[in-house]
Amino acid sequence: MHPEALMKLALREARRARGTTFPNPSVGAIVFRGKQILGRGFTQPVGGPHAEIVALQKATRRYGAAALRGASIAVTLEPCCHHGRTGPCVDALLAAGIRQVFIGCTDPNPLVGGKGTRRLKQIGVDVRTGILEAECRAVIRGFQSVQERGRPYLVLKLAASLDGRIATADGESRWITGEKARAEVHRMRAQVDALLVGSGTVLADDPELTARRGARIVHRPVRVLLDSKLRVSAQAKFFQAPTVQASPTWVLHAADAPLRRRKEFAKFATQNLRLLMVPKRGDKLDLVRALQTLAREGLTEILLEGGGALAAALLRAGLVDEVHWFVAPKLIGGDGRAALAALGIERLADAVQFETMHTKRLGEDFYFWGTLRDGGKKK
């Protein structure tokens, strides 16, 4: 089989694991001999085996260890050669007798990148790199962002009327967009580590923040709430025991949050309900430090779902990497609630610029998505 065809199969495996492997990258692997696929695998949740190991194990169970001697593997990310929570994948490949390795992209971790490839070549393994590299890097964009910038990859989602309103003056917002647009949002949720909202969104909407397919929950990302003053009470529905037990919930707050609120949360704190203190910048949470904190806690890709003020603040700080905007063919008027708070744009030249842009129709709604130039930060 052609290397690109094999890498496409490996990419399909890698995408199956998105949102479930942090702090590790989502990787896919295909073990093959000639045109025969022997085993497939993707990265398991943290502490579990990497994609290469899963694929090797499946191949061994089905065909026996002897079938792997002299076989090949296609893997979306360079195999690791260091000891972490699991052993080096390079050692496992050598022990299995793999003689050819197709690699999509090198590891962006500067302490690791290139070493796995060099080790394989030194032993005499035929290694080919850079196969569908752009596609392979896209799958690990969150991991790469943490390695290179010290913060997660941040995606902003907005759903608004044609005149840029997310709710009526009285706060009614369900549903501005139709079923197909909402299904696309749930697909996005299923691919990220965490969903980020501000306190205003929780106080107004009390969102569940899960990824659903129909009536079935398919993924429970970490729910991250930015609440400097702990305005949302620990007694709120958002923090009810069944929900928090199923969905990890982290609250980022400032040191000057009311002591009584912090004591209230301390009574309910569990492994799944955590308070994380973040320094302030002026009278608000320092958003750069907030994202750095989330990266240190292991998050790599985050979907920002709520709060026009929070979205605008992150855009002003140049911390948004990608925007997904769903537009319903409705007009609410100037008394409705704006999708974005003030950005402080005084000249058109300072407007947020897109690096890439795509559009499509979803039922009656329009869907725009693209990456931002320099995180959308003004020059």
Summary of the structure (lengths in Angstrom):
residues: 379
radius of gyration: 22.7
end to end distance: 47.8
largest distance: 71.3
contacts: 1296
relative contact order: 0.12
helix: 34%
strand: 26%
